[in-house]
Amino acid sequence: MKDSPIAPPIAAVILAAGHGTRMKSARPKVMHEIGGRAMIAHVIAAANALSPKRIIVVIGDRAPEVGDFAASIDAKISVAVQSPPQGTAHAVMQAIPLLDDFRGAVIVLYADTPLVTPRTLRALSAAITAGASVAVLGFTPTDPGAYGRLKQDENGALDAIIEAKDASPEELGIQLCNSGVMAIEAAFLKARLKDIDTNNAKGEYYLTDLIALARKDGKTCAVIEANTQEVIGVNSRTELAEAEAIFQQRMRIAAMENGATLNDPSTVYFSFDTQIGKDVTIGQNVVFGPNVTIVDNVVIKPFSHLEGAKVAAGAAVGPFARLRPGADLGEGAKVGNFVEIKKATLGKGAKVSHLTYIGDAAIGAGANIGAGTITCNYDGYAKHKTIVGKNAFIGSNSSLVAPVTIGDSAYVGSGSVITKDVASGDLAVARGRQSVLKGWVARFHKTQKR
């Protein structure tokens, strides 16, 4: 598919009124997530990439939260309600009052078809600019089965959409199928949508009937073919997993094409908004939750989990590290194995190498945090902050009881429980004094044998 530089004004109508009973979930189907983002949010993002003049989400009366969620994503989104559901054309009818003065291409999308790309939508809208009244998104599945067939004339224009149950043996041999996604010229849509009837087996209003109406009017209909993966519909947990796999593969390819190395791509999982720089190396079994930014020349070692984190150039994370929301690693910082960072900044070159929890803290540049150290940030009611200065050294197995400040170049002796500030350049040791009882072991064993 070639990108087209020409596109008319766009309005998007996103159909989200389905009940999703096959998901067997109290959550509306289109709110289930792929890559950490609700399916409907994926579709809204694809539409927004075209800078639409309007976005209208059509919901059912059983799930008002879908409309609330859509409006929370983008203030310009309008919500229409279809009650009761009577087919795809009936759903689009609910959006018509919100398109009263719109001129351009109306793209009809489905909130449970989350992987369609902006590039494909641009091609659909460009077909309207080129003179088509309707442009239908087609695909060629391995098994056409019950999909409607797209019958084309000798010039490649769309002549008809034929439902599988109504197709002749010859027509069933057509491989190009209807995805349901289409672009429609706004004036034609408003003029002819009302002429669609329910004279069919289900007694519903079918949007696909617009093709026959357009051909009757002597207008042109076009077909744009998409990759099969783009038009996968999600109606069950199994299909949700299939869509997630496709999404993850897209993200892995994008990361590698942008200059990252994935040592075992199939074991790395991304969120929709993960940002990965160049010359980043990502080990096996790494998971990125939402809102992670990795700058250039970073190493993420195996079995690490990152969410809501920023990692600056040259830093290293893992293996078996966890960066929670608010973790912010400076240039060349190091977070090692079995270290957890939460709502804390690490300055340039700071090291937290082993078995440590750092929460609600600011660690200065060049500081070294010893193994087993924890910031005691929670008193049962509130979180408190720990500040560790530049080039400070915190000995192993120390507890820093917040709020507390360790000054620049200060030392904390191993095994200390620090409850008071330590000035720059000072050594703080807070532990019981060691005592030795000579010969105690032999005496102890003797008494136990009596």
Secondary structure as the mmCIF struct_conf table of DSSP 4:
data_model
#
loop_
_struct_conf.conf_type_id
_struct_conf.id
_struct_conf.beg_label_comp_id
_struct_conf.beg_label_asym_id
_struct_conf.beg_label_seq_id
_struct_conf.end_label_comp_id
_struct_conf.end_label_asym_id
_struct_conf.end_label_seq_id
BEND BEND1 PRO A 5 PRO A 5
STRN STRN1 ILE A 10 ALA A 16
HELX_RH_3T_P HELX_RH_3T_P1 THR A 21 MET A 23
BEND BEND2 ALA A 26 ARG A 27
HELX_RH_3T_P HELX_RH_3T_P2 LYS A 29 MET A 31
BEND BEND3 HIS A 32 HIS A 32
STRN STRN2 GLU A 33 ILE A 34
TURN_TY1_P TURN_TY1_P1 GLY A 35 GLY A 36
STRN STRN3 ARG A 37 ALA A 38
HELX_RH_AL_P HELX_RH_AL_P1 MET A 39 ASN A 48
TURN_TY1_P TURN_TY1_P2 ALA A 49 LEU A 50
BEND BEND4 LYS A 53 LYS A 53
STRN STRN4 ARG A 54 GLY A 60
TURN_TY1_P TURN_TY1_P3 ASP A 61 ARG A 62
HELX_RH_AL_P HELX_RH_AL_P2 PRO A 64 ILE A 73
TURN_TY1_P TURN_TY1_P4 ALA A 75 LYS A 76
STRN STRN5 ILE A 77 GLN A 82
BEND BEND5 SER A 83 PRO A 84
HELX_RH_AL_P HELX_RH_AL_P3 THR A 88 MET A 93
TURN_TY1_P TURN_TY1_P5 GLN A 94 ALA A 95
HELX_RH_3T_P HELX_RH_3T_P3 ILE A 96 LEU A 99
TURN_TY1_P TURN_TY1_P6 ASP A 100 ASP A 101
BEND BEND6 GLY A 104 GLY A 104
STRN STRN6 ALA A 105 TYR A 110
TURN_TY1_P TURN_TY1_P7 ALA A 111 ASP A 112
TURN_TY1_P TURN_TY1_P8 PRO A 114 LEU A 115
HELX_RH_AL_P HELX_RH_AL_P4 PRO A 118 THR A 129
TURN_TY1_P TURN_TY1_P9 ALA A 130 GLY A 131
BEND BEND7 SER A 133 SER A 133
STRN STRN7 VAL A 134 PHE A 139
BEND BEND8 THR A 142 THR A 142
TURN_TY1_P TURN_TY1_P10 GLY A 145 ALA A 146
BEND BEND9 TYR A 147 TYR A 147
HELX_LH_PP_P HELX_LH_PP_P1 GLY A 148 GLY A 148
STRN STRN8 ARG A 149 GLN A 152
TURN_TY1_P TURN_TY1_P11 GLU A 154 ASN A 155
BEND BEND10 GLY A 156 GLY A 156
STRN STRN9 LEU A 158 ILE A 162
HELX_RH_3T_P HELX_RH_3T_P4 ALA A 164 ASP A 166
HELX_RH_AL_P HELX_RH_AL_P5 PRO A 169 LEU A 172
TURN_TY1_P TURN_TY1_P12 GLY A 173 GLY A 173
STRN STRN10 CYS A 177 GLU A 185
HELX_RH_AL_P HELX_RH_AL_P6 ALA A 186 ARG A 192
HELX_RH_3T_P HELX_RH_3T_P5 LEU A 193 ASP A 195
BEND BEND11 ASN A 200 ASN A 200
TURN_TY1_P TURN_TY1_P13 ALA A 201 LYS A 202
TURN_TY1_P TURN_TY1_P14 LEU A 207 THR A 208
HELX_RH_AL_P HELX_RH_AL_P7 ASP A 209 LYS A 216
TURN_TY1_P TURN_TY1_P15 ASP A 217 GLY A 218
STRN STRN11 CYS A 221 GLU A 225
HELX_RH_3T_P HELX_RH_3T_P6 THR A 228 VAL A 231
BEND BEND12 SER A 236 SER A 236
HELX_RH_AL_P HELX_RH_AL_P8 ARG A 237 GLU A 257
TURN_TY1_P TURN_TY1_P16 ASN A 258 GLY A 259
STRN STRN12 THR A 261 LEU A 262
BEND BEND13 ASN A 263 ASP A 264
HELX_RH_3T_P HELX_RH_3T_P7 PRO A 265 THR A 267
STRN STRN13 TYR A 269 TYR A 269
TURN_TY1_P TURN_TY1_P17 PHE A 272 ASP A 273
STRN STRN14 GLN A 275 ILE A 276
TURN_TY1_P TURN_TY1_P18 LYS A 278 ASP A 279
STRN STRN15 THR A 281 ILE A 282
TURN_TY1_P TURN_TY1_P19 GLN A 284 ASN A 285
STRN STRN16 VAL A 287 PHE A 288
BEND BEND14 PRO A 290 ASN A 291
STRN STRN17 THR A 293 ILE A 294
TURN_TY1_P TURN_TY1_P20 ASP A 296 ASN A 297
STRN STRN18 VAL A 299 ILE A 300
TURN_TY1_P TURN_TY1_P21 PRO A 302 PHE A 303
STRN STRN19 HIS A 305 LEU A 306
BEND BEND15 GLY A 308 GLY A 308
STRN STRN20 LYS A 310 VAL A 311
TURN_TY1_P TURN_TY1_P22 ALA A 313 GLY A 314
STRN STRN21 ALA A 316 VAL A 317
BEND BEND16 PRO A 319 PHE A 320
STRN STRN22 ARG A 322 LEU A 323
TURN_TY1_P TURN_TY1_P23 PRO A 325 GLY A 326
STRN STRN23 ASP A 328 LEU A 329
TURN_TY1_P TURN_TY1_P24 GLU A 331 GLY A 332
STRN STRN24 LYS A 334 LEU A 346
TURN_TY1_P TURN_TY1_P25 LYS A 348 GLY A 349
STRN STRN25 LYS A 351 ILE A 363
TURN_TY1_P TURN_TY1_P26 ALA A 365 GLY A 366
STRN STRN26 ASN A 368 ILE A 369
TURN_TY1_P TURN_TY1_P27 ALA A 371 GLY A 372
STRN STRN27 ILE A 374 CYS A 376
STRN STRN28 TYR A 378 TYR A 378
BEND BEND17 GLY A 380 TYR A 381
STRN STRN29 LYS A 383 LYS A 383
STRN STRN30 THR A 386 VAL A 388
TURN_TY1_P TURN_TY1_P28 LYS A 390 ASN A 391
STRN STRN31 PHE A 393 ILE A 394
TURN_TY1_P TURN_TY1_P29 SER A 396 ASN A 397
STRN STRN32 SER A 399 VAL A 401
BEND BEND18 ALA A 402 PRO A 403
STRN STRN33 VAL A 404 ILE A 406
TURN_TY1_P TURN_TY1_P30 ASP A 408 SER A 409
STRN STRN34 TYR A 411 VAL A 412
TURN_TY1_P TURN_TY1_P31 SER A 414 GLY A 415
STRN STRN35 VAL A 417 ILE A 418
BEND BEND19 LYS A 420 LYS A 420
STRN STRN36 VAL A 422 VAL A 422
TURN_TY1_P TURN_TY1_P32 SER A 424 GLY A 425
STRN STRN37 LEU A 427 ALA A 428
BEND BEND20 ARG A 431 ARG A 431
HELX_LH_PP_P HELX_LH_PP_P2 GLY A 432 GLN A 434
TURN_TY1_P TURN_TY1_P33 LYS A 438 GLY A 439
HELX_RH_AL_P HELX_RH_AL_P9 TRP A 440 GLN A 448
TURN_TY1_P TURN_TY1_P34 LYS A 449 LYS A 449
#
